[in-house]
Amino acid sequence: PAGAGRGTRVVKRLLLLGGGHAHVKVLADLAERPLAGWDVRLVTPYRRQIYSGMLPGWIAGHYPLQACALPLDEMSARAAVAFHQTAGSALDLQRNALHCADGSGFHFDLLSIDTGPMPALDRLPGAEDHALPIRPIEGFVAAWPALVDRILARCRRFELAIVGAGDD
């Protein structure tokens, strides 16, 4: 670019928003093959990504939760990717900027979004009071053990209904 001095290295910024499956793959690939000339940052509210494919096995008691978790912070470090733990709150596409829940902000040349789905419980009457959504998974895994304990305190057996089946 004009104005760049001799020996000046132009760095582009790649922002990975969210720690979903695609970004886990990006981190693994970057650990093996770094992108020269790019500053890469992962912004996600969680230090780990619970692999959704193993979640039924955790619910059934076949796996400890840590066996289902991918450490995003450690994967980022191996890939030389800056890790910032917070949620994105707004995008300014005119300025190529992400505003975050913790008040921070990041500019980017290229943005990849892999935040995962969020349930629309308000569209299903009674769901907000009587359902435990799977997404975000961290909220589910935090609430599940207490729910099971509460149910088992009232009865020895119970039936569980699962509503939904992936993408809309």
N, CA, C and O of each residue as an XYZ file, in Angstrom:
672
protein
N       0.821     -1.194      0.000
C       0.000      0.000      0.000
C       0.859      1.250      0.000
O       2.013      1.242      0.430
N       0.267      2.316     -0.491
C       0.984      3.586     -0.524
C       1.336      4.006      0.895
O       0.535      3.843      1.816
N       2.531      4.546      1.067
C       2.963      5.019      2.370
C       3.652      3.965      3.213
O       4.237      4.289      4.246
N       3.596      2.734      2.802
C       4.266      1.682      3.578
C       5.754      1.760      3.292
O       6.178      1.708      2.138
N       6.540      1.884      4.348
C       7.982      2.013      4.184
C       8.621      0.679      3.831
O       8.014     -0.383      3.969
N       9.830      0.764      3.384
C      10.566     -0.441      3.025
C      10.733     -1.316      4.266
O      11.173     -0.841      5.313
N      10.386     -2.575      4.145
C      10.490     -3.486      5.278
C       9.262     -3.462      6.177
O       9.158     -4.268      7.101
N       8.341     -2.555      5.923
C       7.120     -2.504      6.724
C       6.225     -3.679      6.339
O       5.946     -3.910      5.162
N       5.795     -4.394      7.332
C       4.951     -5.556      7.089
C       3.492     -5.171      7.267
O       3.103     -4.689      8.330
N       2.693     -5.377      6.251
C       1.267     -5.100      6.338
C       0.600     -6.310      6.978
O       0.749     -7.437      6.507
N      -0.128     -6.067      8.043
C      -0.807     -7.146      8.738
C      -2.311     -6.955      8.566
O      -2.849     -5.872      8.799
N      -2.956     -8.002      8.166
C      -4.411     -7.996      8.084
C      -4.952     -8.677      9.324
O      -4.285     -9.506      9.943
N      -6.188     -8.307      9.679
C      -6.796     -8.841     10.891
C      -7.967     -9.759     10.542
O      -8.923     -9.353      9.881
N      -7.865    -11.001     11.003
C      -8.944    -11.974     10.866
C      -9.570    -12.133     12.238
O      -8.880    -12.459     13.204
N     -10.867    -11.906     12.329
C     -11.592    -12.034     13.584
C     -12.507    -13.244     13.502
O     -13.372    -13.327     12.629
N     -12.309    -14.177     14.416
C     -13.160    -15.354     14.532
C     -14.136    -15.078     15.672
O     -13.731    -15.006     16.832
N     -15.403    -14.924     15.351
C     -16.420    -14.634     16.362
C     -17.164    -15.917     16.689
O     -17.898    -16.448     15.855
N     -16.973    -16.411     17.896
C     -17.626    -17.640     18.332
C     -16.685    -18.820     18.270
O     -15.750    -18.853     17.470
N     -16.947    -19.790     19.130
C     -16.078    -20.956     19.222
C     -16.747    -22.231     18.753
O     -16.580    -23.285     19.366
N     -17.501    -22.144     17.674
C     -18.203    -23.309     17.148
C     -17.284    -24.283     16.428
O     -16.068    -24.100     16.372
N     -17.905    -25.328     15.877
C     -17.149    -26.413     15.246
C     -16.233    -25.932     14.127
O     -15.092    -26.384     14.032
N     -16.707    -25.031     13.286
C     -15.876    -24.557     12.171
C     -14.635    -23.840     12.683
O     -13.550    -24.018     12.130
N     -14.778    -23.032     13.733
C     -13.625    -22.310     14.259
C     -12.674    -23.236     15.006
O     -11.473    -22.968     15.056
N     -13.181    -24.317     15.585
C     -12.297    -25.323     16.172
C     -11.382    -25.881     15.079
O     -10.184    -26.062     15.294
N     -11.952    -26.147     13.921
C     -11.163    -26.653     12.783
C     -10.153    -25.602     12.313
O      -9.009    -25.936     12.006
N     -10.569    -24.341     12.256
C      -9.656    -23.259     11.861
C      -8.476    -23.201     12.832
O      -7.329    -23.089     12.400
N      -8.745    -23.275     14.139
C      -7.667    -23.241     15.133
C      -6.703    -24.411     14.940
O      -5.486    -24.239     15.005
N      -7.251    -25.591     14.705
C      -6.394    -26.769     14.478
C      -5.534    -26.579     13.233
O      -4.347    -26.904     13.243
N      -6.122    -26.058     12.169
C      -5.366    -25.828     10.937
C      -4.298    -24.753     11.124
O      -3.182    -24.897     10.625
N      -4.633    -23.674     11.840
C      -3.664    -22.597     12.059
C      -2.508    -23.058     12.942
O      -1.396    -22.545     12.815
N      -2.750    -24.008     13.824
C      -1.664    -24.542     14.647
C      -0.646    -25.270     13.781
O       0.542    -25.301     14.101
N      -1.115    -25.854     12.685
C      -0.219    -26.569     11.773
C       0.339    -25.662     10.681
O       1.486    -25.818     10.263
N      -0.473    -24.717     10.222
C      -0.081    -23.839      9.115
C      -0.510    -22.400      9.410
O      -1.598    -21.986      9.010
N       0.341    -21.632     10.109
C      -0.019    -20.237     10.421
C      -0.207    -19.410      9.149
O       0.369    -19.707      8.103
N      -1.027    -18.369      9.267
C      -1.254    -17.449      8.142
C      -0.255    -16.308      8.232
O      -0.368    -15.456      9.113
N       0.705    -16.280      7.349
C       1.683    -15.195      7.339
C       0.990    -13.883      6.981
O       0.180    -13.825      6.055
N       1.315    -12.849      7.718
C       0.765    -11.523      7.438
C      -0.619    -11.292      8.017
O      -1.256    -10.285      7.708
N      -1.089    -12.194      8.838
C      -2.424    -12.052      9.445
C      -2.312    -12.083     10.964
O      -1.586    -12.898     11.533
N      -3.038    -11.185     11.603
C      -3.238    -11.187     13.051
C      -4.614    -11.805     13.268
O      -5.617    -11.260     12.808
N      -4.667    -12.936     13.964
C      -5.923    -13.665     14.130
C      -6.338    -13.613     15.592
O      -5.514    -13.792     16.490
N      -7.626    -13.365     15.824
C      -8.174    -13.275     17.178
C      -9.471    -14.073     17.237
O     -10.281    -14.022     16.312
N      -9.664    -14.811     18.331
C     -10.915    -15.510     18.607
C     -11.625    -14.780     19.733
O     -11.050    -14.555     20.798
N     -12.873    -14.410     19.493
C     -13.723    -13.783     20.507
C     -14.887    -14.724     20.757
O     -15.661    -15.021     19.848
N     -15.009    -15.193     21.993
C     -16.054    -16.145     22.354
C     -16.353    -16.016     23.841
O     -15.454    -15.709     24.625
N     -17.598    -16.244     24.241
C     -17.909    -16.109     25.670
C     -17.409    -17.267     26.534
O     -17.445    -17.175     27.761
N     -16.945    -18.348     25.920
C     -16.571    -19.535     26.692
C     -15.134    -19.968     26.400
O     -14.656    -19.855     25.272
N     -14.457    -20.463     27.433
C     -13.082    -20.936     27.295
C     -13.017    -22.298     26.621
O     -11.960    -22.729     26.161
N     -14.161    -22.968     26.568
C     -14.200    -24.295     25.976
C     -15.399    -24.389     25.055
O     -16.320    -23.574     25.111
N     -15.364    -25.406     24.207
C     -16.501    -25.717     23.343
C     -16.898    -27.134     23.670
O     -16.111    -28.064     23.494
N     -18.129    -27.304     24.152
C     -18.636    -28.641     24.444
C     -19.073    -29.247     23.114
O     -19.919    -28.682     22.421
N     -18.505    -30.383     22.760
C     -18.832    -31.034     21.502
C     -20.249    -31.600     21.589
O     -20.515    -32.527     22.355
N     -21.144    -31.033     20.798
C     -22.567    -31.380     20.880
C     -22.826    -32.847     20.547
O     -23.791    -33.427     21.045
N     -21.987    -33.451     19.720
C     -22.164    -34.854     19.374
C     -21.977    -35.796     20.551
O     -22.482    -36.918     20.538
N     -21.243    -35.338     21.585
C     -21.022    -36.174     22.767
C     -21.971    -35.831     23.904
O     -21.976    -36.519     24.925
N     -22.767    -34.790     23.753
C     -23.659    -34.346     24.824
C     -24.648    -35.436     25.250
O     -24.860    -35.603     26.451
N     -25.263    -36.183     24.330
C     -26.153    -37.259     24.788
C     -25.424    -38.297     25.646
O     -26.009    -38.829     26.590
N     -24.171    -38.592     25.339
C     -23.395    -39.529     26.141
C     -23.104    -38.992     27.527
O     -23.067    -39.753     28.494
N     -22.894    -37.670     27.636
C     -22.703    -37.045     28.952
C     -23.998    -37.101     29.751
O     -23.986    -37.431     30.937
N     -25.117    -36.780     29.102
C     -26.424    -36.821     29.771
C     -26.697    -38.232     30.299
O     -27.216    -38.391     31.404
N     -26.352    -39.245     29.518
C     -26.585    -40.635     29.908
C     -25.571    -41.129     30.939
O     -25.718    -42.231     31.469
N     -24.545    -40.328     31.230
C     -23.545    -40.721     32.210
C     -22.398    -41.544     31.654
O     -21.626    -42.122     32.419
N     -22.273    -41.606     30.328
C     -21.205    -42.385     29.712
C     -19.859    -41.659     29.716
O     -18.811    -42.305     29.707
N     -19.876    -40.315     29.731
C     -18.641    -39.533     29.673
C     -18.656    -38.456     30.746
O     -19.714    -37.909     31.058
N     -17.493    -38.143     31.314
C     -17.408    -36.931     32.131
C     -17.455    -35.718     31.197
O     -17.080    -35.818     30.029
N     -17.904    -34.601     31.699
C     -18.049    -33.411     30.849
C     -16.723    -33.001     30.211
O     -16.707    -32.569     29.058
N     -15.617    -33.128     30.934
C     -14.325    -32.718     30.372
C     -13.945    -33.539     29.146
O     -13.202    -33.060     28.290
N     -14.444    -34.765     29.050
C     -14.162    -35.588     27.863
C     -14.881    -35.041     26.637
O     -14.513    -35.360     25.506
N     -15.907    -34.216     26.855
C     -16.697    -33.649     25.766
C     -16.241    -32.234     25.400
O     -16.765    -31.633     24.462
N     -15.274    -31.712     26.135
C     -14.892    -30.308     25.991
C     -13.611    -30.136     25.176
O     -12.641    -30.874     25.342
N     -13.638    -29.148     24.298
C     -12.458    -28.750     23.538
C     -11.977    -27.417     24.127
O     -12.741    -26.452     24.149
N     -10.734    -27.344     24.600
C     -10.237    -26.130     25.257
C      -9.874    -25.037     24.240
O      -8.773    -25.036     23.691
N     -10.789    -24.127     24.001
C     -10.568    -23.072     23.001
C      -9.379    -22.181     23.343
O      -8.637    -21.760     22.455
N      -9.200    -21.895     24.627
C      -8.075    -21.042     25.021
C      -6.736    -21.726     24.730
O      -5.808    -21.084     24.236
N      -6.632    -23.015     25.031
C      -5.394    -23.752     24.757
C      -5.185    -23.932     23.249
O      -4.062    -23.812     22.759
N      -6.255    -24.216     22.525
C      -6.140    -24.375     21.071
C      -5.702    -23.057     20.429
O      -4.910    -23.051     19.487
N      -6.224    -21.942     20.947
C      -5.827    -20.627     20.432
C      -4.350    -20.378     20.669
O      -3.647    -19.893     19.783
N      -3.878    -20.707     21.856
C      -2.458    -20.508     22.175
C      -1.578    -21.328     21.236
O      -0.569    -20.824     20.743
N      -1.947    -22.591     20.979
C      -1.152    -23.438     20.065
C      -1.139    -22.869     18.647
O      -0.174    -23.054     17.906
N      -2.210    -22.181     18.280
C      -2.322    -21.637     16.925
C      -1.798    -20.206     16.823
O      -1.881    -19.597     15.757
N      -1.256    -19.657     17.919
C      -0.800    -18.266     17.963
C      -1.945    -17.309     17.626
O      -1.750    -16.303     16.944
N      -3.135    -17.639     18.114
C      -4.328    -16.824     17.917
C      -4.647    -16.157     19.252
O      -4.709    -16.824     20.285
N      -4.850    -14.842     19.228
C      -5.210    -14.128     20.450
C      -6.608    -14.575     20.885
O      -7.521    -14.655     20.062
N      -6.771    -14.864     22.172
C      -8.044    -15.347     22.712
C      -8.638    -14.260     23.593
O      -7.975    -13.747     24.494
N      -9.886    -13.914     23.328
C     -10.571    -12.905     24.142
C     -11.916    -13.473     24.561
O     -12.774    -13.742     23.721
N     -12.098    -13.656     25.869
C     -13.322    -14.271     26.371
C     -14.375    -13.218     26.684
O     -14.346    -12.566     27.728
N     -15.298    -13.076     25.755
C     -16.461    -12.209     25.913
C     -17.405    -12.518     24.756
O     -17.040    -13.206     23.803
N     -18.603    -12.004     24.856
C     -19.578    -12.169     23.775
C     -19.540    -10.944     22.870
O     -19.324     -9.823     23.330
N     -19.750    -11.171     21.594
C     -19.933    -10.052     20.678
C     -21.328     -9.476     20.916
O     -22.283    -10.224     21.122
N     -21.443     -8.160     20.888
C     -22.757     -7.556     21.141
C     -23.289     -6.772     19.952
O     -24.503     -6.612     19.823
N     -22.421     -6.282     19.085
C     -22.873     -5.532     17.912
C     -21.769     -5.493     16.866
O     -20.582     -5.452     17.187
N     -22.190     -5.505     15.616
C     -21.259     -5.349     14.499
C     -21.472     -3.997     13.848
O     -22.607     -3.587     13.607
N     -20.388     -3.309     13.566
C     -20.418     -2.072     12.793
C     -19.746     -2.398     11.462
O     -18.521     -2.343     11.348
N     -20.547     -2.736     10.463
C     -19.998     -3.160      9.180
C     -19.490     -1.983      8.352
O     -18.743     -2.188      7.396
N     -19.871     -0.776      8.692
C     -19.315      0.396      8.015
C     -17.853      0.595      8.396
O     -17.050      1.051      7.582
N     -17.514      0.255      9.628
C     -16.149      0.441     10.134
C     -15.401     -0.877     10.321
O     -14.274     -0.880     10.816
N     -16.017     -2.002      9.929
C     -15.415     -3.320     10.140
C     -14.982     -3.494     11.592
O     -13.819     -3.772     11.882
N     -15.945     -3.323     12.495
C     -15.642     -3.391     13.916
C     -16.671     -4.251     14.651
O     -17.855     -4.268     14.315
N     -16.182     -4.952     15.651
C     -17.032     -5.724     16.552
C     -17.012     -5.041     17.905
O     -15.946     -4.714     18.427
N     -18.183     -4.825     18.470
C     -18.308     -4.315     19.830
C     -18.663     -5.500     20.719
O     -19.469     -6.350     20.340
N     -18.057     -5.552     21.903
C     -18.206     -6.717     22.769
C     -18.936     -6.376     24.067
O     -19.002     -5.219     24.481
N     -19.476     -7.408     24.690
C     -20.252     -7.262     25.921
C     -19.418     -6.686     27.060
O     -19.967     -6.026     27.942
N     -18.104     -6.919     27.065
C     -17.252     -6.405     28.138
C     -16.750     -4.985     27.871
O     -15.920     -4.470     28.621
N     -17.248     -4.353     26.814
C     -16.848     -2.984     26.485
C     -15.685     -2.891     25.510
O     -15.377     -1.803     25.024
N     -15.043     -3.992     25.219
C     -13.931     -3.964     24.273
C     -14.467     -3.936     22.846
O     -15.656     -4.145     22.609
N     -13.584     -3.680     21.921
C     -13.947     -3.670     20.519
C     -12.759     -4.071     19.667
O     -11.608     -3.875     20.057
N     -13.044     -4.633     18.505
C     -11.978     -5.102     17.630
C     -12.305     -4.757     16.185
O     -13.440     -4.911     15.736
N     -11.297     -4.290     15.468
C     -11.428     -4.036     14.037
C     -10.972     -5.281     13.288
O     -10.167     -6.062     13.794
N     -11.484     -5.455     12.098
C     -11.130     -6.632     11.309
C     -11.110     -6.291      9.835
O     -11.793     -5.377      9.373
N     -10.305     -7.054      9.109
C     -10.336     -7.018      7.651
C     -11.237     -8.129      7.133
O     -11.896     -7.988      6.103
N     -11.251     -9.228      7.861
C     -12.070    -10.379      7.504
C     -12.711    -10.910      8.779
O     -12.050    -11.050      9.808
N     -14.006    -11.203      8.702
C     -14.760    -11.686      9.858
C     -15.373    -13.035      9.530
O     -15.970    -13.214      8.468
N     -15.224    -13.980     10.444
C     -15.880    -15.273     10.334
C     -16.755    -15.444     11.573
O     -16.280    -15.293     12.699
N     -18.033    -15.758     11.365
C     -18.974    -15.892     12.478
C     -19.381    -17.354     12.617
O     -19.876    -17.969     11.672
N     -19.164    -17.895     13.810
C     -19.520    -19.280     14.122
C     -19.998    -19.323     15.567
O     -19.382    -19.958     16.423
N     -21.108    -18.633     15.822
C     -21.615    -18.486     17.184
C     -22.627    -19.545     17.566
O     -22.940    -19.693     18.747
N     -23.144    -20.281     16.611
C     -24.113    -21.328     16.917
C     -25.528    -20.776     17.042
O     -25.733    -19.565     17.110
N     -26.490    -21.676     17.072
C     -27.898    -21.269     17.126
C     -28.329    -20.875     18.538
O     -27.712    -21.269     19.527
N     -29.382    -20.104     18.603
C     -30.022    -19.751     19.870
C     -31.499    -20.067     19.736
O     -32.107    -19.753     18.713
N     -32.093    -20.687     20.762
C     -33.507    -21.039     20.682
C     -34.401    -19.803     20.791
O     -34.059    -18.829     21.462
N     -35.536    -19.863     20.127
C     -36.535    -18.794     20.209
C     -37.654    -19.279     21.124
O     -38.759    -19.570     20.665
N     -37.363    -19.362     22.410
C     -38.326    -19.902     23.367
C     -39.602    -19.071     23.449
O     -40.674    -19.598     23.747
N     -39.483    -17.789     23.188
C     -40.658    -16.927     23.282
C     -41.708    -17.271     22.223
O     -42.860    -16.856     22.343
N     -41.330    -18.013     21.204
C     -42.282    -18.390     20.151
C     -43.034    -19.680     20.476
O     -43.916    -20.081     19.716
N     -42.702    -20.333     21.584
C     -43.353    -21.576     21.980
C     -43.976    -21.370     23.364
O     -43.258    -21.344     24.364
N     -45.294    -21.223     23.430
C     -45.949    -20.939     24.721
C     -45.571    -21.954     25.801
O     -45.635    -23.163     25.579
N     -45.182    -21.453     26.960
C     -44.825    -22.284     28.097
C     -43.368    -22.703     28.142
O     -42.898    -23.179     29.176
N     -42.648    -22.539     27.051
C     -41.269    -23.027     26.994
C     -40.344    -22.291     27.955
O     -39.486    -22.916     28.579
N     -40.500    -20.993     28.086
C     -39.606    -20.240     28.971
C     -39.714    -20.707     30.421
O     -38.736    -20.651     31.167
N     -40.914    -21.173     30.824
C     -41.122    -21.635     32.192
C     -40.863    -23.121     32.385
O     -40.548    -23.548     33.496
N     -40.989    -23.922     31.324
C     -40.978    -25.367     31.492
C     -39.939    -26.119     30.665
O     -39.924    -27.350     30.676
N     -39.080    -25.412     29.957
C     -38.101    -26.084     29.096
C     -36.683    -25.692     29.492
O     -36.441    -24.603     30.013
N     -35.773    -26.588     29.237
C     -34.354    -26.313     29.413
C     -33.720    -26.397     28.028
O     -33.520    -27.492     27.504
N     -33.404    -25.246     27.432
C     -32.830    -25.289     26.075
C     -31.413    -25.857     26.091
O     -30.665    -25.669     27.050
N     -31.066    -26.541     25.032
C     -29.718    -27.092     24.876
C     -28.708    -25.982     24.582
O     -27.551    -26.066     24.994
N     -29.147    -24.946     23.871
C     -28.251    -23.843     23.502
C     -28.532    -22.618     24.344
O     -29.696    -22.319     24.611
N     -27.537    -21.917     24.762
C     -26.131    -22.288     24.634
C     -25.808    -23.500     25.519
O     -26.359    -23.649     26.609
N     -24.930    -24.337     25.044
C     -24.634    -25.596     25.731
C     -24.092    -25.352     27.138
O     -24.403    -26.120     28.049
N     -23.301    -24.316     27.338
C     -22.759    -24.044     28.678
C     -23.883    -23.805     29.685
O     -23.783    -24.234     30.834
N     -24.947    -23.128     29.266
C     -26.092    -22.929     30.150
C     -26.794    -24.237     30.456
O     -27.225    -24.473     31.585
N     -26.909    -25.088     29.445
C     -27.547    -26.386     29.636
C     -26.752    -27.258     30.604
O     -27.324    -27.820     31.538
N     -25.436    -27.378     30.393
C     -24.646    -28.264     31.255
C     -24.582    -27.739     32.687
O     -24.410    -28.520     33.623
N     -24.718    -26.430     32.866
C     -24.747    -25.868     34.213
C     -26.072    -26.192     34.918
O     -26.089    -26.422     36.127
N     -27.173    -26.209     34.169
C     -28.497    -26.401     34.755
C     -28.931    -27.860     34.844
O     -29.743    -28.205     35.702
N     -28.409    -28.719     33.976
C     -28.874    -30.107     33.891
C     -28.765    -30.883     35.207
O     -29.761    -31.481     35.613
N     -27.627    -30.914     35.897
C     -27.535    -31.725     37.123
C     -28.569    -31.331     38.185
O     -29.149    -32.208     38.826
N     -28.805    -30.045     38.378
C     -29.796    -29.606     39.365
C     -31.202    -30.018     38.952
O     -32.019    -30.374     39.801
N     -31.489    -29.972     37.657
C     -32.803    -30.398     37.177
C     -33.006    -31.886     37.435
O     -34.069    -32.288     37.909
N     -32.020    -32.694     37.135
C     -32.123    -34.138     37.370
C     -32.317    -34.408     38.862
O     -33.162    -35.220     39.238
N     -31.541    -33.731     39.716
C     -31.687    -33.913     41.165
C     -33.091    -33.543     41.628
O     -33.684    -34.248     42.445
N     -33.618    -32.447     41.112
C     -34.960    -31.999     41.490
C     -36.019    -33.014     41.064
O     -36.946    -33.299     41.823
N     -35.888    -33.552     39.875
C     -36.849    -34.542     39.387
C     -36.748    -35.826     40.196
O     -37.767    -36.380     40.610
N     -35.527    -36.305     40.427
C     -35.343    -37.556     41.162
C     -35.781    -37.447     42.625
O     -36.143    -38.454     43.233
N     -35.752    -36.248     43.195
C     -36.229    -36.050     44.565
C     -37.741    -36.252     44.651
O     -38.266    -36.563     45.720
N     -38.441    -36.076     43.530
C     -39.897    -36.217     43.508
C     -40.352    -37.585     43.043
O     -41.430    -38.039     43.427
N     -39.553    -38.253     42.222
C     -39.964    -39.555     41.698
C     -38.742    -40.362     41.289
O     -37.673    -39.804     41.040
N     -38.906    -41.673     41.222
C     -37.793    -42.538     40.858
C     -37.616    -42.616     39.350
O     -36.494    -42.769     38.866
N     -38.697    -42.512     38.608
C     -38.647    -42.578     37.148
C     -39.322    -41.334     36.585
O     -40.240    -40.779     37.190
N     -38.859    -40.915     35.436
C     -39.525    -39.796     34.763
C     -39.335    -39.945     33.267
O     -38.416    -40.614     32.793
N     -40.225    -39.305     32.546
C     -40.133    -39.300     31.095
C     -39.608    -37.948     30.647
O     -39.936    -36.909     31.220
N     -38.800    -37.986     29.629
C     -38.177    -36.776     29.113
C     -38.620    -36.578     27.674
O     -38.516    -37.495     26.859
N     -39.107    -35.403     27.361
C     -39.485    -35.074     25.989
C     -38.426    -34.148     25.405
O     -38.025    -33.171     26.038
N     -37.984    -34.461     24.208
C     -37.015    -33.626     23.507
C     -37.730    -33.028     22.303
O     -38.259    -33.749     21.457
N     -37.739    -31.697     22.238
C     -38.436    -30.988     21.171
C     -37.398    -30.326     20.279
O     -36.514    -29.627     20.774
N     -37.492    -30.535     18.966
C     -36.565    -29.914     18.034
C     -35.626    -30.946     17.444
O     -35.424    -32.033     17.986
N     -35.059    -30.560     16.309
C     -34.169    -31.503     15.648
C     -33.153    -30.801     14.777
O     -32.919    -31.211     13.640
N     -32.549    -29.753     15.293
C     -31.494    -29.106     14.528
C     -31.964    -27.873     13.799
O     -32.810    -27.124     14.289
N     -31.402    -27.668     12.611
C     -31.647    -26.441     11.840
C     -33.109    -26.277     11.476
O     -33.851    -27.246     11.317
N     -33.501    -25.001     11.349
C     -34.890    -24.678     10.941
C     -35.104    -25.044      9.505
O     -36.199    -24.853      8.976
